[in-house]
Amino acid sequence: MLSRLKQSLAKKLGLGSRKEHTPASRPAVRIIPRSEHGLSRSNISESALKVLYRLHKAGYEAYLVGGGVRDMLLGREPKDFDISTNATPEEVKQLFRNCILIGRRFRLAHVRYGHEVIEVATFRAHHEAGEEGEGVMENGRILRDNVYGTLEDDAWRRDFTVNALYYNIADFSVVDHTGGMDDIKVGRLRMIGDPQARYREDPVRMLRAVRFAGKLGFRIDEPSEQAIHALGGLLEEVPAARLFDEALKMFMSGYAVETYELLRHYRLFGHLFPDTEKWLRYEDHHYPRTFVARALENTDKRLQEGKTVTPAFLFAALLWEPARKEAERLRAKGEGGLQAMQQAGDTVVARQVQRIAFPKRFTLQSREIWEMQERLTATGGRRPFRLLEHPRFRAAYDFLLLRAESGEEIDELAAWWTSFIEADEAGRVELSSGQRSSGSGSGKKRRSRGGRRRKPGQSTPAES
């Protein structure tokens, strides 16, 4: 109780955290007046403005901060609006009847207007072991972060300079403590503080660096980049449930292809999807494996067109290479096609959820998509008609087309199903009564691959 009273008094008096958090090397704060930046209230949601104005009217500091400010300065449409203030979460709740407090690691206020939620966070300061407050650290990693501070403290504890720009509702200026405006102008993503220390505090910051670089088309600055190369293995210590949330942000925000390429460039993908990475290292008939990239390209396209994308389809695509290879291994041992795929699904999913905790509702659907790849090889009699009624048919058919586009030798099978879907009832009867060889590997070759010989000295994962 005493420590919280001290902390509250320090905040009211405008005191920050310890002196070591305000070194003389920090640049002077830069205030960009309304006339010198392009951010306009017309681009801010009405709900966010209501929260900002009410906080300001009640005597609190109120700033729009983070990705919303960054995106508007870049001429992009912001997806959400986050607010930072010197009001505590409890004080925010007193101001807004439509407010709930959430979180333990980060105590936040959510102010709801219909379906829109405005997130309000109290200014936070860095926390060191032994400091007073509600911050908890273990082995240099932040476990809880409820140590309040000043606006300057809050700016310097954020991750990247471009995310540490504050739009002040009091005079419509932009406050820049960390040099973020200059980094936005040159397209640079720069970690605030020592990159190695910041990544050790929270390894997920490495994924955020890659995600922002992919989304914004920015270049990660050299110190931040070198630290990623050195500390990528720390991701294996992050809870699997948290990595699921990050995976959705990386692959379901419309920039999945760019993010995927950067993840592989910085050798982070293998820490998230180790089985998939193992197979991506090896060429298929002397051609690079392109299925994952094509699936992510398809995901980006659907999102840009305003169409829905299910995590189950994404999960199935990201793990298809290890799943199909495991199924091939089981079939070679005499297992039936469908049974082999079912067992392969069990094995691959069980290993993967130890790294990224995809919920069971998604993994079950992913496995159905895989199993349907075997069922779709049955094109005779009434079976195709029954498969059309399967709840996972459309996803499985789209998956089949992606496989064909990626070079798997199933062009004939994919073309047959396209004709069957487009045909009328009589045409479907005629197609299903014809003779077509079955099996997931049947069909005309997409291109000549010159046999199955591997490059000299190259072994498969099974041989490694």
N, C-alpha and C positions, 0 to 999 in steps of 0.2 A: 504493500500500500504506500509506504513512504517513498519508494523508488518511483512509483507512478506519479505521486504528487510533485516530486522533484522534476520529473520529465515534463509534466504539464506546465509547471512554472517556467521552465527553460523555454518551452515553446511560446508561451505568452509573452515572455520578455524578448523574444527574437534570438535566443541563444541557440547555437547549433550543437553538434556533437563535439568530440574532443578536437584539440588543435591540430592533431596530426591529419585530420580529415580536411583541413583548409590550408594546404601548403602554399607558400609564397609563389610557387611555380604556376599556380592556376592562373589562367588569363582573366583579365577584368571582365565583369559581366557586360554584355552588350545588349542594349535596348534598341530594338528596331521599331521606329514609330509607324503608325498606320500608313503614312504616305510612302513608306519605303518597302512595303511587302504586299503581296497580292492576296493575302487571306481576307476573306469577307464574311460577315455574319450571315449573308444570304446563302452561304454554303454550309452553314451549321444547322443541325436539326433544331426545330422549335423546342423540343423537349430538353435538349442540352442547354439551350439559351435560358430556359426557365430555371434550370438548376443553377446555372452560373449567376444569373441576376438575383435569385433569392439568397444565395450565399453572400453575395456582395452587399446586398441590402441589409443583411443581418450583421454586417461588420467583419466578415471573414474574407480572407484572400481567396480568389477563385480563378483558376486557370484551366483552359483546355490544353491537353498535353498528349504527347505520344504520337501514334500512327495517324490520328486524324489531322493533327497540325502538319506533320510531315507530308502526308498525301495531298493536302490542299495546297501547300507551298509548291509541290511538284505538278500541280494542275490535274491531279487525280481526284476521283470521287471517293471520299472517305467511307469506310464500311461501318465504323463505330466511333463514338465520341466518349473519351475518358476525361475525367475532371480531377484535378489535384487541388487541395485546399489545406489551410491550417486548422480547419475544424476537425475534431476527432470524430470517429464513426458514430459515437453516441450523440454528439452534438448535431451531426447531419441528420440522424434519425429523428431528433426532436423537431427539426425544421420541416421534415417531409413525412406526412402520414403514409404516403405510398412508398416507404423505404423499408428494406430489410437488411440486416447485417449478415454477412457470410464470411466464411474462410477462417482458418486457424493459422496457417502459415503466413498469409497476408489478410489482415482484417480489413474488409471492404464494405462500403455501403452501396446497395443497388437501389436506385430510384426508378420505379416502373411507371411508364405512361403507355397504357394499352399493351401492345406487343414489344414496345421499345424499352430497353433497359439502359439507363445511364449509370456508368460505374464511377463512383466517387471514392478517391483514396486520399488519406491524410499524408501530408509531407512526411517522408521517412528519411532516416539517417543511417549511415553505416553502423554496424554493430561489431564490436570486438569481444573476444572472450574476456569475461570479467567485468564488462560494462554493465551499468544498470539499465533496466528496461526489460522488454519482453522478447528480445531477440535471443535465438538459440542457435549456436553453431557447433558442429562436430567435425573434427579433422579438416577444418578449413571450409566446410560446406554449410550453407545456410539451411537450417531446418525450420526456423520460424523468424519472421522479420516484422515485428511490430514496435520498432524503436522510432519514435517520432522526432522530427527535426524541423528545419527551415526549408524555404524554397531552394536555397543553394545546396543544402544537404541532399534534398530530393533529386536535384539535377545530377549531382555527382555520383549518386548511387545507382542511376539508371544504366542500362547496358550499352547503348550506342549513342553517339553524339546526335545523330539525326532523329532519335527518339526523345531527346532531352530539350525540346523547344516548347516554350510555354506561351500561349495566347492569353493575355491579360484582359479580362472583361472590363476592368476599371477604366482603361484608356485605349484598348484595342491594339496595344503594342505586342511585339513578340520578344520574349526574354530568352537570351542565349548565354548560358554560363559555360558551355563546353566547346564552342566553335562549330556547332552543328550546321549553322547557316552556310558557312564556307564549304563544309563537306557536302551539303546538298548541291551546291553550285558546281562542284567538280565531280560529283558522282562517286563519292568515297564512303565506304562503311568502316567506321573506326570505333573500336571498343574504348569506353571511358576507363581510364586507369590502366593498371598493368594487366594485359590480356591473360597471362598465365594465372595470375591470382584470381581474376574474375571468372575464368573458366573452371578453376578448381572450386570456387564458391558454388558454382552452379554449372555443371557440364552441359546442360541443355542450351546454354548460351551459344555453344558451337553450332547447334542445329538452327538456332534463331539467326545466327550470322549467315549461314548458307541460305536460309529461307528468304531473308531480306535481300541478300545479294541477287538471288534468282528473281524475286518479285520486282525489285526496283531497277535491275540491270546495273547495279553498282559494283565497284571493285572493292574487295576487302583489302584494307591497308596491310602492309607487310608485317608489322609486329603481330597484329591480330591473326593473320594468315599463318605465320610460323607457329604460333601457339596451338592452332588447330592441328597441324601436322604432329606436334609433339604430344598432345593430350587427348587425342581421339579415343583412346582406350577407356577413359573415364566414363564414357557413355554406358559401359557395361555395368556400372554401379548405380545407374539411375533406375528407380522403380519402374517396372514394366507398364503399370497403369498410366504413369505420367507420359511415357513414350508413346502410348496410344494417342493421347491428345495431340502431341506434337506431330505424329504421323499424319493425322487428319489435316492439320494446318499446312503441312508441307505439300501434301499430295492432293488436297481437295480445295485449293484456293485459286485455281486457274493458272498456276505456274509450276505444275508438277514436273514437266520435262526439264526446265532449267534447273530446278532444285535437285532432281535426280542426277543430272550431269555433274553438278557441283558436289553432291554427296559422294559420288564415285571419285571425282577428282581429288577430294581431300581425304579419301579412304575412310569415310564415315559410314557409308552404306553397309559395309560388311559387319559393323558393330550393331546394326539394326536388323538386318536380314542376312545372317551368316550363311544359311543354306543356299539362298539365291546367289549371293556373291560368289560362292564356291563354283557354281556352274557358269556364271557370267564370264569367268576368267578364260573359259575354253570356247573355241570356235566350234560351230556345227557345220561339218562338211566344208571347212575352210572359210565359212562366213560367220561374222559376228552374230551373236544372239540378239535379236532386236525386239522380241515380244514385249518385254517390260516397257521399253521406250515407246513402242507403238500404242500400248495400252494407256500409258500416261498421256500421250498426245491426244488420244481419243477422249480421255477424261477432261483435259483442258478444253477441247473443242466443245464438248457437251456443256460444260460450265459457262463458257463464253456465249453459247446460244441460249442460255437460261434453262437448260434441261437438268434433270436430277441425276445424281450419281450416287450409287450406294457403296458404302465402305466394303460390303461383301464382295462386290465385283472387283474393286481395287485390290483387296486382300487376295482374292483368287488369282489375279494377274501377277501380283508381286511374288507369289509362291508357286506359280505354275511350273517353272523350270525344275525345281527340286521335286515337286509332286509327280510330274510325268516321268522323271528319271527313276524315281523310286518305284513307280508302277511298272516301268519297263523291266527293272531288275526283278520284280516279283513275277512278272509274266514269264521271264526267262527261266524261272525256277518251277514253272508249271501252273502258276495261279491263273484263274480265269480273268478276263479283262476287267469286268465290273468289280469283282472281289479284289483284284490287285489295286485298282484305283481307290477303293474304299479303305483298304489297309494303308496305302500310301498317304491318303488324306489324314488318317489317324496319326501316323508317325510324324509327318511334316508339321501339322498344326500343333501337336504336343510339344515339339521342340521350339517352334516359333513363339508361342505365347509365353515362353520363359523370358523372351527379350522384349516383345511388345504385346501387351495384354489385350488383344482383340476380344471383345465380348463374345460369348458363346452364340448369341443370336446372329452374329455376322459370320463366325467360322462355320456354323451349320449351313448357312446359305452358300458360302464359298465351296464347301465340300459337295453340295448338291450340284453346283455349276460344273465342278470337275467330273462328278459321276455322270452327269448328263452328256459329257463328251463321249463317253462310251456308249450310252444309250442312243445317241444320235447316229451311230453307225448302223443301226437297225432301220432299214428303209423299206422293208417289204411288209405286205399284209396290212393289218389294222394298227400296227405299232406306231407308225408316224402320226396317225390321227390322235392316238392317245397322248403322245408326247406333246402335241400342240396344246393340250389342255393342262399340261404341267405348269404350276405357278412359276417355275424357274426357267421355262422354255425360252422366253425372249432373251434373258441374260445369257443363257447357254448358247443360243444361236449367235448372238453378237460376239461371244467369246470364240466360237468356232471360226467366224469370219476373221477375227484378229489373228488367230493361229495361221490361217491360210495366207493372210497378207504378210505375215512374218516369215514365210518360207517353209512352214511345215507342209508336208506332201499330202494335203487333204483338199486340194482345189476341187476335185470332182465331187467330193462329199459336200463341200460348202455350196457349190453351184447347184447340186441336187436339192438341197434344203431351200435355197433361194427360189428355185422354180416351184417347189412344192408349196411354199408360203404364198406365192403370187398366183398360183393356179386356182381355177374354180373347182367345184366338187368333182366334176367329171375328170378334169385334168389331174387332180390328186389321186383319184382311183387308178388312172392309167399309169401315173408315175410309180405308185406303190406296188403295182403288179409287175413292173419291169424287173429285170435281173441286174443287180449291181453288187459287186463284191463288197463285203463288209470288212470292218476292222478299222481302228482309229488311224492306222498308217496308210490306208489304201487311198488311191486317187492318183491323178496324173501329176507328174513332177512340175513344179513351178519353174525350175531352171535346172540346167545340168550342173551338178556339183562335183563331178569328177571322182566319184567313189567316196568311201568313208575313211580314207587314209588320213591319219593325223600328221601334223608337222613333225619332223624329226625331233626327238627329245621331249615331245609334249605328251604328257599323260593325262588321263581323265581323273576327276576327283576320286573315283572309286579306286584308281590305281595308286593315288598319291599316298 
